[in-house]
């Protein structure tokens, strides 16, 4: 499968330099790093409840928000 990934210039230069030092392609270096990252991930245990913080409000109630209102409240790029 082919995909596009945006890599910051400085990081790409480091990747390219390491690949050249090791005599391999950037692609092979990235694939190895992705496989290692996935291999080292642990699967979270099922059944554990997450304790969320409770925030008290001076004016409890609910808000009716749609996507437009959310985008106005939060500065999305």
N, CA, C, O and CB atoms as a CASP TS submission, in Angstrom:
PFRMAT TS
TARGET T0000
AUTHOR 0000-0000-0000
METHOD Language model
MODEL 1
PARENT N/A
ATOM      1  N   UNK     1       0.849  -1.174   0.000  1.00  0.00           N
ATOM      2  CA  UNK     1       0.000   0.000   0.000  1.00  0.00           C
ATOM      3  C   UNK     1       0.891   1.233   0.000  1.00  0.00           C
ATOM      4  O   UNK     1       1.928   1.264   0.663  1.00  0.00           O
ATOM      5  CB  UNK     1      -0.964   0.000   1.219  1.00  0.00           C
ATOM      6  N   UNK     2       0.489   2.215  -0.727  1.00  0.00           N
ATOM      7  CA  UNK     2       1.236   3.460  -0.811  1.00  0.00           C
ATOM      8  C   UNK     2       0.481   4.517  -0.010  1.00  0.00           C
ATOM      9  O   UNK     2      -0.747   4.587  -0.067  1.00  0.00           O
ATOM     10  CB  UNK     2       1.434   3.907  -2.300  1.00  0.00           C
ATOM     11  N   UNK     3       1.222   5.340   0.737  1.00  0.00           N
ATOM     12  CA  UNK     3       0.608   6.408   1.520  1.00  0.00           C
ATOM     13  C   UNK     3       1.534   7.616   1.517  1.00  0.00           C
ATOM     14  O   UNK     3       2.698   7.518   1.130  1.00  0.00           O
ATOM     15  CB  UNK     3       0.311   5.941   2.975  1.00  0.00           C
ATOM     16  N   UNK     4       1.008   8.747   1.949  1.00  0.00           N
ATOM     17  CA  UNK     4       1.793   9.971   2.043  1.00  0.00           C
ATOM     18  C   UNK     4       1.882  10.382   3.500  1.00  0.00           C
ATOM     19  O   UNK     4       0.878  10.411   4.212  1.00  0.00           O
ATOM     20  CB  UNK     4       1.175  11.106   1.184  1.00  0.00           C
ATOM     21  N   UNK     5       3.084  10.696   3.935  1.00  0.00           N
ATOM     22  CA  UNK     5       3.310  11.125   5.318  1.00  0.00           C
ATOM     23  C   UNK     5       4.106  12.413   5.288  1.00  0.00           C
ATOM     24  O   UNK     5       5.115  12.503   4.588  1.00  0.00           O
ATOM     25  CB  UNK     5       4.055  10.026   6.150  1.00  0.00           C
ATOM     26  N   UNK     6       3.668  13.410   6.035  1.00  0.00           N
ATOM     27  CA  UNK     6       4.419  14.656   6.146  1.00  0.00           C
ATOM     28  C   UNK     6       5.455  14.510   7.254  1.00  0.00           C
ATOM     29  O   UNK     6       5.110  14.294   8.416  1.00  0.00           O
ATOM     30  CB  UNK     6       3.473  15.861   6.427  1.00  0.00           C
ATOM     31  N   UNK     7       6.718  14.629   6.885  1.00  0.00           N
ATOM     32  CA  UNK     7       7.823  14.511   7.827  1.00  0.00           C
ATOM     33  C   UNK     7       8.532  15.857   7.877  1.00  0.00           C
ATOM     34  O   UNK     7       8.907  16.382   6.829  1.00  0.00           O
ATOM     35  CB  UNK     7       8.810  13.360   7.421  1.00  0.00           C
ATOM     36  N   UNK     8       8.728  16.434   9.060  1.00  0.00           N
ATOM     37  CA  UNK     8       9.445  17.709   9.158  1.00  0.00           C
ATOM     38  C   UNK     8      10.828  17.613   8.501  1.00  0.00           C
ATOM     39  O   UNK     8      11.472  16.565   8.546  1.00  0.00           O
ATOM     40  CB  UNK     8       9.587  18.131  10.636  1.00  0.00           C
ATOM     41  N   UNK     9      11.268  18.697   7.902  1.00  0.00           N
ATOM     42  CA  UNK     9      12.531  18.723   7.152  1.00  0.00           C
ATOM     43  C   UNK     9      13.711  18.208   7.970  1.00  0.00           C
ATOM     44  O   UNK     9      14.481  17.375   7.491  1.00  0.00           O
ATOM     45  CB  UNK     9      12.824  20.134   6.680  1.00  0.00           C
ATOM     46  N   UNK    10      13.857  18.691   9.185  1.00  0.00           N
ATOM     47  CA  UNK    10      14.990  18.286  10.017  1.00  0.00           C
ATOM     48  C   UNK    10      14.974  16.778  10.277  1.00  0.00           C
ATOM     49  O   UNK    10      16.012  16.121  10.198  1.00  0.00           O
ATOM     50  CB  UNK    10      14.972  19.051  11.350  1.00  0.00           C
ATOM     51  N   UNK    11      13.805  16.236  10.585  1.00  0.00           N
ATOM     52  CA  UNK    11      13.691  14.801  10.832  1.00  0.00           C
ATOM     53  C   UNK    11      14.004  14.014   9.558  1.00  0.00           C
ATOM     54  O   UNK    11      14.672  12.982   9.619  1.00  0.00           O
ATOM     55  CB  UNK    11      12.279  14.452  11.347  1.00  0.00           C
ATOM     56  N   UNK    12      13.529  14.489   8.411  1.00  0.00           N
ATOM     57  CA  UNK    12      13.812  13.783   7.164  1.00  0.00           C
ATOM     58  C   UNK    12      15.307  13.788   6.858  1.00  0.00           C
ATOM     59  O   UNK    12      15.851  12.787   6.394  1.00  0.00           O
ATOM     60  CB  UNK    12      13.034  14.416   6.005  1.00  0.00           C
ATOM     61  N   UNK    13      15.965  14.908   7.115  1.00  0.00           N
ATOM     62  CA  UNK    13      17.419  14.959   6.889  1.00  0.00           C
ATOM     63  C   UNK    13      18.141  13.950   7.773  1.00  0.00           C
ATOM     64  O   UNK    13      19.090  13.300   7.334  1.00  0.00           O
ATOM     65  CB  UNK    13      17.962  16.376   7.160  1.00  0.00           C
ATOM     66  N   UNK    14      17.688  13.819   9.023  1.00  0.00           N
ATOM     67  CA  UNK    14      18.301  12.842   9.928  1.00  0.00           C
ATOM     68  C   UNK    14      18.039  11.421   9.441  1.00  0.00           C
ATOM     69  O   UNK    14      18.932  10.574   9.476  1.00  0.00           O
ATOM     70  CB  UNK    14      17.763  13.020  11.363  1.00  0.00           C
ATOM     71  N   UNK    15      16.801  11.157   8.981  1.00  0.00           N
ATOM     72  CA  UNK    15      16.475   9.839   8.441  1.00  0.00           C
ATOM     73  C   UNK    15      17.348   9.512   7.227  1.00  0.00           C
ATOM     74  O   UNK    15      17.900   8.417   7.120  1.00  0.00           O
ATOM     75  CB  UNK    15      14.987   9.773   8.059  1.00  0.00           C
ATOM     76  N   UNK    16      17.461  10.470   6.326  1.00  0.00           N
ATOM     77  CA  UNK    16      18.230  10.260   5.105  1.00  0.00           C
ATOM     78  C   UNK    16      19.710  10.032   5.419  1.00  0.00           C
ATOM     79  O   UNK    16      20.359   9.190   4.798  1.00  0.00           O
ATOM     80  CB  UNK    16      18.067  11.457   4.163  1.00  0.00           C
ATOM     81  N   UNK    17      20.239  10.788   6.389  1.00  0.00           N
ATOM     82  CA  UNK    17      21.634  10.620   6.771  1.00  0.00           C
ATOM     83  C   UNK    17      21.876   9.241   7.380  1.00  0.00           C
ATOM     84  O   UNK    17      22.867   8.586   7.058  1.00  0.00           O
ATOM     85  CB  UNK    17      22.048  11.712   7.756  1.00  0.00           C
ATOM     86  N   UNK    18      20.977   8.798   8.254  1.00  0.00           N
ATOM     87  CA  UNK    18      21.146   7.477   8.861  1.00  0.00           C
ATOM     88  C   UNK    18      21.027   6.384   7.810  1.00  0.00           C
ATOM     89  O   UNK    18      21.805   5.431   7.811  1.00  0.00           O
ATOM     90  CB  UNK    18      20.110   7.255   9.974  1.00  0.00           C
ATOM     91  N   UNK    19      20.054   6.521   6.912  1.00  0.00           N
ATOM     92  CA  UNK    19      19.896   5.524   5.857  1.00  0.00           C
ATOM     93  C   UNK    19      21.159   5.439   5.008  1.00  0.00           C
ATOM     94  O   UNK    19      21.599   4.344   4.657  1.00  0.00           O
ATOM     95  CB  UNK    19      18.684   5.859   4.976  1.00  0.00           C
ATOM     96  N   UNK    20      21.741   6.587   4.679  1.00  0.00           N
ATOM     97  CA  UNK    20      22.967   6.598   3.876  1.00  0.00           C
ATOM     98  C   UNK    20      24.120   5.965   4.643  1.00  0.00           C
ATOM     99  O   UNK    20      24.908   5.209   4.075  1.00  0.00           O
ATOM    100  CB  UNK    20      23.330   8.034   3.465  1.00  0.00           C
ATOM    101  N   UNK    21      24.219   6.273   5.931  1.00  0.00           N
ATOM    102  CA  UNK    21      25.281   5.704   6.768  1.00  0.00           C
ATOM    103  C   UNK    21      25.171   4.179   6.820  1.00  0.00           C
ATOM    104  O   UNK    21      26.179   3.472   6.803  1.00  0.00           O
ATOM    105  CB  UNK    21      25.218   6.290   8.195  1.00  0.00           C
ATOM    106  N   UNK    22      23.925   3.683   6.883  1.00  0.00           N
ATOM    107  CA  UNK    22      23.696   2.244   6.980  1.00  0.00           C
ATOM    108  C   UNK    22      23.624   1.574   5.607  1.00  0.00           C
ATOM    109  O   UNK    22      23.479   0.355   5.512  1.00  0.00           O
ATOM    110  CB  UNK    22      22.415   1.977   7.748  1.00  0.00           C
ATOM    111  N   UNK    23      23.725   2.375   4.546  1.00  0.00           N
ATOM    112  CA  UNK    23      23.691   1.824   3.193  1.00  0.00           C
ATOM    113  C   UNK    23      22.345   1.256   2.804  1.00  0.00           C
ATOM    114  O   UNK    23      22.277   0.233   2.123  1.00  0.00           O
ATOM    115  CB  UNK    23      24.723   0.764   3.055  1.00  0.00           C
ATOM    116  N   UNK    24      21.284   1.896   3.223  1.00  0.00           N
ATOM    117  CA  UNK    24      19.940   1.429   2.908  1.00  0.00           C
ATOM    118  C   UNK    24      19.047   2.590   2.531  1.00  0.00           C
ATOM    119  O   UNK    24      19.482   3.741   2.564  1.00  0.00           O
ATOM    120  CB  UNK    24      19.345   0.668   4.085  1.00  0.00           C
ATOM    121  N   UNK    25      17.814   2.312   2.176  1.00  0.00           N
ATOM    122  CA  UNK    25      16.896   3.365   1.758  1.00  0.00           C
ATOM    123  C   UNK    25      16.137   3.936   2.961  1.00  0.00           C
ATOM    124  O   UNK    25      16.024   3.297   4.008  1.00  0.00           O
ATOM    125  CB  UNK    25      15.906   2.827   0.711  1.00  0.00           C
ATOM    126  N   UNK    26      15.626   5.147   2.781  1.00  0.00           N
ATOM    127  CA  UNK    26      14.792   5.762   3.818  1.00  0.00           C
ATOM    128  C   UNK    26      13.546   4.899   4.026  1.00  0.00           C
ATOM    129  O   UNK    26      13.084   4.729   5.154  1.00  0.00           O
ATOM    130  CB  UNK    26      14.396   7.229   3.428  1.00  0.00           C
ATOM    131  N   UNK    27      13.009   4.359   2.937  1.00  0.00           N
ATOM    132  CA  UNK    27      11.822   3.512   3.029  1.00  0.00           C
ATOM    133  C   UNK    27      12.062   2.325   3.957  1.00  0.00           C
ATOM    134  O   UNK    27      11.238   2.046   4.828  1.00  0.00           O
ATOM    135  CB  UNK    27      11.412   3.019   1.642  1.00  0.00           C
ATOM    136  N   UNK    28      13.186   1.619   3.777  1.00  0.00           N
ATOM    137  CA  UNK    28      13.444   0.448   4.617  1.00  0.00           C
ATOM    138  C   UNK    28      13.639   0.844   6.072  1.00  0.00           C
ATOM    139  O   UNK    28      13.233   0.111   6.974  1.00  0.00           O
ATOM    140  CB  UNK    28      14.672  -0.308   4.116  1.00  0.00           C
ATOM    141  N   UNK    29      14.255   1.995   6.308  1.00  0.00           N
ATOM    142  CA  UNK    29      14.447   2.483   7.669  1.00  0.00           C
ATOM    143  C   UNK    29      13.102   2.814   8.324  1.00  0.00           C
ATOM    144  O   UNK    29      12.873   2.475   9.485  1.00  0.00           O
ATOM    145  CB  UNK    29      15.359   3.720   7.669  1.00  0.00           C
ATOM    146  N   UNK    30      12.223   3.471   7.580  1.00  0.00           N
ATOM    147  CA  UNK    30      10.898   3.816   8.110  1.00  0.00           C
ATOM    148  C   UNK    30      10.055   2.570   8.374  1.00  0.00           C
ATOM    149  O   UNK    30       9.374   2.485   9.396  1.00  0.00           O
ATOM    150  CB  UNK    30      10.164   4.744   7.137  1.00  0.00           C
ATOM    151  N   UNK    31      10.099   1.600   7.451  1.00  0.00           N
ATOM    152  CA  UNK    31       9.334   0.365   7.660  1.00  0.00           C
ATOM    153  C   UNK    31       9.815  -0.386   8.898  1.00  0.00           C
ATOM    154  O   UNK    31       9.005  -0.908   9.664  1.00  0.00           O
ATOM    155  CB  UNK    31       9.439  -0.540   6.428  1.00  0.00           C
ATOM    156  N   UNK    32      11.118  -0.442   9.092  1.00  0.00           N
ATOM    157  CA  UNK    32      11.652  -1.118  10.272  1.00  0.00           C
ATOM    158  C   UNK    32      11.224  -0.406  11.554  1.00  0.00           C
ATOM    159  O   UNK    32      10.857  -1.053  12.535  1.00  0.00           O
ATOM    160  CB  UNK    32      13.180  -1.194  10.196  1.00  0.00           C
ATOM    161  N   UNK    33      11.272   0.925  11.543  1.00  0.00           N
ATOM    162  CA  UNK    33      10.871   1.701  12.725  1.00  0.00           C
ATOM    163  C   UNK    33       9.376   1.521  13.016  1.00  0.00           C
ATOM    164  O   UNK    33       8.982   1.403  14.176  1.00  0.00           O
ATOM    165  CB  UNK    33      11.197   3.201  12.521  1.00  0.00           C
ATOM    166  N   UNK    34       8.546   1.498  11.970  1.00  0.00           N
ATOM    167  CA  UNK    34       7.102   1.308  12.164  1.00  0.00           C
ATOM    168  C   UNK    34       6.817  -0.075  12.748  1.00  0.00           C
ATOM    169  O   UNK    34       6.006  -0.208  13.664  1.00  0.00           O
ATOM    170  CB  UNK    34       6.345   1.489  10.828  1.00  0.00           C
ATOM    171  N   UNK    35       7.483  -1.105  12.217  1.00  0.00           N
ATOM    172  CA  UNK    35       7.283  -2.464  12.732  1.00  0.00           C
ATOM    173  C   UNK    35       7.731  -2.572  14.184  1.00  0.00           C
ATOM    174  O   UNK    35       7.058  -3.206  14.997  1.00  0.00           O
ATOM    175  CB  UNK    35       8.044  -3.481  11.873  1.00  0.00           C
ATOM    176  N   UNK    36       8.855  -1.961  14.510  1.00  0.00           N
ATOM    177  CA  UNK    36       9.351  -2.004  15.894  1.00  0.00           C
ATOM    178  C   UNK    36       8.396  -1.271  16.823  1.00  0.00           C
ATOM    179  O   UNK    36       8.141  -1.729  17.936  1.00  0.00           O
ATOM    180  CB  UNK    36      10.762  -1.387  15.989  1.00  0.00           C
ATOM    181  N   UNK    37       7.867  -0.137  16.378  1.00  0.00           N
ATOM    182  CA  UNK    37       6.921   0.614  17.197  1.00  0.00           C
ATOM    183  C   UNK    37       5.655  -0.164  17.464  1.00  0.00           C
ATOM    184  O   UNK    37       5.132  -0.133  18.578  1.00  0.00           O
ATOM    185  CB  UNK    37       6.579   1.919  16.535  1.00  0.00           C
ATOM    186  N   UNK    38       5.154  -0.860  16.466  1.00  0.00           N
ATOM    187  CA  UNK    38       3.946  -1.665  16.657  1.00  0.00           C
ATOM    188  C   UNK    38       4.219  -2.892  17.511  1.00  0.00           C
ATOM    189  O   UNK    38       3.354  -3.310  18.281  1.00  0.00           O
ATOM    190  CB  UNK    38       3.377  -2.090  15.314  1.00  0.00           C
ATOM    191  N   UNK    39       5.374  -3.460  17.391  1.00  0.00           N
ATOM    192  CA  UNK    39       5.733  -4.654  18.151  1.00  0.00           C
ATOM    193  C   UNK    39       5.860  -4.334  19.642  1.00  0.00           C
ATOM    194  O   UNK    39       5.535  -5.176  20.480  1.00  0.00           O
ATOM    195  CB  UNK    39       7.047  -5.251  17.621  1.00  0.00           C
ATOM    196  N   UNK    40       6.322  -3.141  19.980  1.00  0.00           N
ATOM    197  CA  UNK    40       6.568  -2.781  21.372  1.00  0.00           C
ATOM    198  C   UNK    40       5.332  -2.244  22.089  1.00  0.00           C
ATOM    199  O   UNK    40       5.389  -1.960  23.285  1.00  0.00           O
ATOM    200  CB  UNK    40       7.663  -1.762  21.440  1.00  0.00           C
ATOM    201  N   UNK    41       4.245  -2.105  21.390  1.00  0.00           N
ATOM    202  CA  UNK    41       3.021  -1.600  22.023  1.00  0.00           C
ATOM    203  C   UNK    41       2.369  -2.699  22.848  1.00  0.00           C
ATOM    204  O   UNK    41       2.287  -3.849  22.417  1.00  0.00           O
ATOM    205  CB  UNK    41       2.030  -1.068  20.959  1.00  0.00           C
ATOM    206  N   UNK    42       1.914  -2.340  24.019  1.00  0.00           N
ATOM    207  CA  UNK    42       1.178  -3.300  24.830  1.00  0.00           C
ATOM    208  C   UNK    42      -0.308  -3.027  24.663  1.00  0.00           C
ATOM    209  O   UNK    42      -0.726  -1.878  24.515  1.00  0.00           O
ATOM    210  CB  UNK    42       1.599  -3.218  26.329  1.00  0.00           C
ATOM    211  N   UNK    43      -1.088  -4.075  24.686  1.00  0.00           N
ATOM    212  CA  UNK    43      -2.529  -3.949  24.551  1.00  0.00           C
ATOM    213  C   UNK    43      -3.103  -3.618  25.923  1.00  0.00           C
ATOM    214  O   UNK    43      -2.817  -4.317  26.895  1.00  0.00           O
ATOM    215  CB  UNK    43      -3.165  -5.254  23.969  1.00  0.00           C
ATOM    216  N   UNK    44      -3.909  -2.558  26.015  1.00  0.00           N
ATOM    217  CA  UNK    44      -4.470  -2.211  27.325  1.00  0.00           C
ATOM    218  C   UNK    44      -5.400  -3.315  27.829  1.00  0.00           C
ATOM    219  O   UNK    44      -6.100  -3.966  27.053  1.00  0.00           O
ATOM    220  CB  UNK    44      -5.231  -0.871  27.249  1.00  0.00           C
ATOM    221  N   UNK    45      -5.388  -3.503  29.132  1.00  0.00           N
ATOM    222  CA  UNK    45      -6.242  -4.522  29.732  1.00  0.00           C
ATOM    223  C   UNK    45      -7.693  -4.084  29.655  1.00  0.00           C
ATOM    224  O   UNK    45      -8.021  -2.914  29.853  1.00  0.00           O
ATOM    225  CB  UNK    45      -5.835  -4.792  31.195  1.00  0.00           C
ATOM    226  N   UNK    46      -8.546  -5.041  29.366  1.00  0.00           N
ATOM    227  CA  UNK    46      -9.975  -4.766  29.292  1.00  0.00           C
ATOM    228  C   UNK    46     -10.577  -4.771  30.693  1.00  0.00           C
ATOM    229  O   UNK    46     -10.080  -5.459  31.585  1.00  0.00           O
ATOM    230  CB  UNK    46     -10.685  -5.800  28.393  1.00  0.00           C
ATOM    231  N   UNK    47     -11.620  -4.021  30.880  1.00  0.00           N
ATOM    232  CA  UNK    47     -12.340  -4.054  32.130  1.00  0.00           C
ATOM    233  C   UNK    47     -11.910  -3.008  33.148  1.00  0.00           C
ATOM    234  O   UNK    47     -12.580  -2.832  34.165  1.00  0.00           O
ATOM    235  CB  UNK    47     -12.201  -5.380  32.721  1.00  0.00           C
ATOM    236  N   UNK    48     -10.810  -2.312  32.897  1.00  0.00           N
ATOM    237  CA  UNK    48     -10.404  -1.273  33.843  1.00  0.00           C
ATOM    238  C   UNK    48     -11.179   0.005  33.550  1.00  0.00           C
ATOM    239  O   UNK    48     -11.235   0.466  32.410  1.00  0.00           O
ATOM    240  CB  UNK    48      -8.873  -1.016  33.767  1.00  0.00           C
ATOM    241  N   UNK    49     -11.761   0.556  34.572  1.00  0.00           N
ATOM    242  CA  UNK    49     -12.506   1.803  34.401  1.00  0.00           C
ATOM    243  C   UNK    49     -11.557   2.980  34.526  1.00  0.00           C
ATOM    244  O   UNK    49     -10.611   2.959  35.314  1.00  0.00           O
ATOM    245  CB  UNK    49     -13.650   1.915  35.438  1.00  0.00           C
ATOM    246  N   UNK    50     -11.822   3.980  33.753  1.00  0.00           N
ATOM    247  CA  UNK    50     -11.021   5.185  33.772  1.00  0.00           C
ATOM    248  C   UNK    50     -11.705   6.203  34.674  1.00  0.00           C
ATOM    249  O   UNK    50     -12.906   6.442  34.544  1.00  0.00           O
ATOM    250  CB  UNK    50     -10.817   5.747  32.339  1.00  0.00           C
ATOM    251  N   UNK    51     -10.950   6.801  35.582  1.00  0.00           N
ATOM    252  CA  UNK    51     -11.484   7.822  36.470  1.00  0.00           C
ATOM    253  C   UNK    51     -11.269   9.188  35.823  1.00  0.00           C
ATOM    254  O   UNK    51     -10.138   9.666  35.745  1.00  0.00           O
ATOM    255  CB  UNK    51     -10.812   7.755  37.876  1.00  0.00           C
ATOM    256  N   UNK    52     -12.330   9.805  35.367  1.00  0.00           N
ATOM    257  CA  UNK    52     -12.236  11.110  34.728  1.00  0.00           C
ATOM    258  C   UNK    52     -12.337  12.212  35.774  1.00  0.00           C
ATOM    259  O   UNK    52     -13.025  12.049  36.782  1.00  0.00           O
ATOM    260  CB  UNK    52     -13.334  11.276  33.660  1.00  0.00           C
ATOM    261  N   UNK    53     -11.662  13.326  35.544  1.00  0.00           N
ATOM    262  CA  UNK    53     -11.765  14.426  36.504  1.00  0.00           C
ATOM    263  C   UNK    53     -13.152  15.057  36.446  1.00  0.00           C
ATOM    264  O   UNK    53     -13.745  15.184  35.375  1.00  0.00           O
ATOM    265  CB  UNK    53     -10.684  15.490  36.230  1.00  0.00           C
ATOM    266  N   UNK    54     -13.651  15.444  37.592  1.00  0.00           N
ATOM    267  CA  UNK    54     -14.947  16.093  37.678  1.00  0.00           C
ATOM    268  C   UNK    54     -14.717  17.593  37.814  1.00  0.00           C
ATOM    269  O   UNK    54     -14.018  18.041  38.723  1.00  0.00           O
ATOM    270  CB  UNK    54     -15.782  15.537  38.873  1.00  0.00           C
ATOM    271  N   UNK    55     -15.294  18.350  36.927  1.00  0.00           N
ATOM    272  CA  UNK    55     -15.154  19.804  36.952  1.00  0.00           C
ATOM    273  C   UNK    55     -16.468  20.423  37.387  1.00  0.00           C
ATOM    274  O   UNK    55     -17.509  20.205  36.767  1.00  0.00           O
ATOM    275  CB  UNK    55     -14.724  20.349  35.566  1.00  0.00           C
ATOM    276  N   UNK    56     -16.409  21.176  38.430  1.00  0.00           N
ATOM    277  CA  UNK    56     -17.607  21.850  38.933  1.00  0.00           C
ATOM    278  C   UNK    56     -17.797  23.171  38.169  1.00  0.00           C
ATOM    279  O   UNK    56     -16.829  23.850  37.826  1.00  0.00           O
ATOM    280  CB  UNK    56     -17.498  22.108  40.479  1.00  0.00           C
ATOM    281  N   UNK    57     -19.032  23.509  37.918  1.00  0.00           N
ATOM    282  CA  UNK    57     -19.337  24.727  37.176  1.00  0.00           C
ATOM    283  C   UNK    57     -20.178  25.656  38.034  1.00  0.00           C
ATOM    284  O   UNK    57     -21.039  25.216  38.796  1.00  0.00           O
ATOM    285  CB  UNK    57     -20.066  24.400  35.858  1.00  0.00           C
ATOM    286  N   UNK    58     -19.914  26.954  37.897  1.00  0.00           N
ATOM    287  CA  UNK    58     -20.716  27.939  38.622  1.00  0.00           C
ATOM    288  C   UNK    58     -22.111  28.039  38.009  1.00  0.00           C
ATOM    289  O   UNK    58     -23.065  28.436  38.678  1.00  0.00           O
ATOM    290  CB  UNK    58     -20.024  29.321  38.611  1.00  0.00           C
ATOM    291  N   UNK    59     -22.221  27.674  36.727  1.00  0.00           N
ATOM    292  CA  UNK    59     -23.511  27.716  36.036  1.00  0.00           C
ATOM    293  C   UNK    59     -23.749  26.367  35.351  1.00  0.00           C
ATOM    294  O   UNK    59     -23.532  26.235  34.146  1.00  0.00           O
ATOM    295  CB  UNK    59     -23.553  28.889  34.993  1.00  0.00           C
ATOM    296  N   UNK    60     -24.198  25.360  36.122  1.00  0.00           N
ATOM    297  CA  UNK    60     -24.410  24.053  35.516  1.00  0.00           C
ATOM    298  C   UNK    60     -25.530  24.094  34.484  1.00  0.00           C
ATOM    299  O   UNK    60     -26.425  24.936  34.555  1.00  0.00           O
ATOM    300  CB  UNK    60     -24.725  23.020  36.587  1.00  0.00           C
ATOM    301  N   UNK    61     -25.469  23.198  33.550  1.00  0.00           N
ATOM    302  CA  UNK    61     -26.476  23.111  32.493  1.00  0.00           C
ATOM    303  C   UNK    61     -25.868  22.418  31.297  1.00  0.00           C
ATOM    304  O   UNK    61     -24.867  21.712  31.418  1.00  0.00           O
ATOM    305  CB  UNK    61     -27.010  24.513  32.102  1.00  0.00           C
ATOM    306  N   UNK    62     -26.462  22.616  30.165  1.00  0.00           N
ATOM    307  CA  UNK    62     -25.936  22.009  28.945  1.00  0.00           C
ATOM    308  C   UNK    62     -25.867  23.062  27.851  1.00  0.00           C
ATOM    309  O   UNK    62     -26.545  24.089  27.902  1.00  0.00           O
ATOM    310  CB  UNK    62     -26.811  20.809  28.497  1.00  0.00           C
ATOM    311  N   UNK    63     -25.041  22.784  26.873  1.00  0.00           N
ATOM    312  CA  UNK    63     -24.884  23.671  25.733  1.00  0.00           C
ATOM    313  C   UNK    63     -25.352  22.958  24.484  1.00  0.00           C
ATOM    314  O   UNK    63     -25.134  21.758  24.322  1.00  0.00           O
ATOM    315  CB  UNK    63     -23.422  24.134  25.585  1.00  0.00           C
ATOM    316  N   UNK    64     -25.986  23.692  23.613  1.00  0.00           N
ATOM    317  CA  UNK    64     -26.363  23.132  22.326  1.00  0.00           C
ATOM    318  C   UNK    64     -25.341  23.634  21.315  1.00  0.00           C
ATOM    319  O   UNK    64     -25.356  24.800  20.921  1.00  0.00           O
ATOM    320  CB  UNK    64     -27.836  23.532  21.917  1.00  0.00           C
ATOM    321  N   UNK    65     -24.458  22.739  20.905  1.00  0.00           N
ATOM    322  CA  UNK    65     -23.391  23.108  19.983  1.00  0.00           C
ATOM    323  C   UNK    65     -23.514  22.309  18.700  1.00  0.00           C
ATOM    324  O   UNK    65     -23.832  21.119  18.717  1.00  0.00           O
ATOM    325  CB  UNK    65     -22.013  22.886  20.623  1.00  0.00           C
ATOM    326  N   UNK    66     -23.260  22.976  17.598  1.00  0.00           N
ATOM    327  CA  UNK    66     -23.130  22.271  16.330  1.00  0.00           C
ATOM    328  C   UNK    66     -21.678  22.417  15.879  1.00  0.00           C
ATOM    329  O   UNK    66     -20.896  23.092  16.550  1.00  0.00           O
ATOM    330  CB  UNK    66     -24.135  22.829  15.246  1.00  0.00           C
ATOM    331  N   UNK    67     -21.305  21.809  14.774  1.00  0.00           N
ATOM    332  CA  UNK    67     -19.918  21.842  14.314  1.00  0.00           C
ATOM    333  C   UNK    67     -19.418  23.270  14.105  1.00  0.00           C
ATOM    334  O   UNK    67     -18.274  23.575  14.442  1.00  0.00           O
ATOM    335  CB  UNK    67     -19.779  21.053  13.021  1.00  0.00           C
ATOM    336  N   UNK    68     -20.250  24.142  13.559  1.00  0.00           N
ATOM    337  CA  UNK    68     -19.845  25.524  13.325  1.00  0.00           C
ATOM    338  C   UNK    68     -19.486  26.216  14.635  1.00  0.00           C
ATOM    339  O   UNK    68     -18.485  26.928  14.706  1.00  0.00           O
ATOM    340  CB  UNK    68     -20.958  26.293  12.609  1.00  0.00           C
ATOM    341  N   UNK    69     -20.293  26.013  15.670  1.00  0.00           N
ATOM    342  CA  UNK    69     -20.031  26.638  16.965  1.00  0.00           C
ATOM    343  C   UNK    69     -18.767  26.087  17.600  1.00  0.00           C
ATOM    344  O   UNK    69     -18.012  26.828  18.230  1.00  0.00           O
ATOM    345  CB  UNK    69     -21.212  26.434  17.901  1.00  0.00           C
ATOM    346  N   UNK    70     -18.534  24.807  17.441  1.00  0.00           N
ATOM    347  CA  UNK    70     -17.320  24.195  17.992  1.00  0.00           C
ATOM    348  C   UNK    70     -16.095  24.776  17.314  1.00  0.00           C
ATOM    349  O   UNK    70     -15.115  25.109  17.980  1.00  0.00           O
ATOM    350  CB  UNK    70     -17.348  22.661  17.824  1.00  0.00           C
ATOM    351  N   UNK    71     -16.143  24.901  15.994  1.00  0.00           N
ATOM    352  CA  UNK    71     -14.999  25.457  15.255  1.00  0.00           C
ATOM    353  C   UNK    71     -14.742  26.912  15.643  1.00  0.00           C
ATOM    354  O   UNK    71     -13.602  27.373  15.594  1.00  0.00           O
ATOM    355  CB  UNK    71     -15.239  25.355  13.739  1.00  0.00           C
ATOM    356  N   UNK    72     -15.794  27.637  16.029  1.00  0.00           N
ATOM    357  CA  UNK    72     -15.597  29.018  16.476  1.00  0.00           C
ATOM    358  C   UNK    72     -14.957  29.075  17.865  1.00  0.00           C
ATOM    359  O   UNK    72     -14.178  29.983  18.156  1.00  0.00           O
ATOM    360  CB  UNK    72     -16.936  29.764  16.488  1.00  0.00           C
ATOM    361  N   UNK    73     -15.286  28.100  18.724  1.00  0.00           N
ATOM    362  CA  UNK    73     -14.751  28.077  20.083  1.00  0.00           C
ATOM    363  C   UNK    73     -13.322  27.566  20.155  1.00  0.00           C
ATOM    364  O   UNK    73     -12.528  28.036  20.970  1.00  0.00           O
ATOM    365  CB  UNK    73     -15.625  27.232  20.957  1.00  0.00           C
ATOM    366  N   UNK    74     -12.996  26.603  19.302  1.00  0.00           N
ATOM    367  CA  UNK    74     -11.675  25.988  19.333  1.00  0.00           C
ATOM    368  C   UNK    74     -10.923  26.369  18.079  1.00  0.00           C
ATOM    369  O   UNK    74     -11.433  26.205  16.971  1.00  0.00           O
ATOM    370  CB  UNK    74     -11.773  24.455  19.466  1.00  0.00           C
ATOM    371  N   UNK    75      -9.710  26.877  18.245  1.00  0.00           N
ATOM    372  CA  UNK    75      -8.925  27.319  17.098  1.00  0.00           C
ATOM    373  C   UNK    75      -8.313  26.168  16.317  1.00  0.00           C
ATOM    374  O   UNK    75      -7.172  25.782  16.572  1.00  0.00           O
ATOM    375  CB  UNK    75      -7.839  28.244  17.553  1.00  0.00           C
ATOM    376  N   UNK    76      -9.058  25.617  15.371  1.00  0.00           N
ATOM    377  CA  UNK    76      -8.521  24.561  14.511  1.00  0.00           C
ATOM    378  C   UNK    76      -7.696  25.192  13.399  1.00  0.00           C
ATOM    379  O   UNK    76      -7.999  26.295  12.944  1.00  0.00           O
ATOM    380  CB  UNK    76      -9.662  23.686  13.918  1.00  0.00           C
ATOM    381  N   UNK    77      -6.650  24.491  12.961  1.00  0.00           N
ATOM    382  CA  UNK    77      -5.831  25.036  11.870  1.00  0.00           C
ATOM    383  C   UNK    77      -6.564  25.052  10.545  1.00  0.00           C
ATOM    384  O   UNK    77      -6.005  25.482   9.536  1.00  0.00           O
ATOM    385  CB  UNK    77      -4.558  24.240  11.726  1.00  0.00           C
TER
END
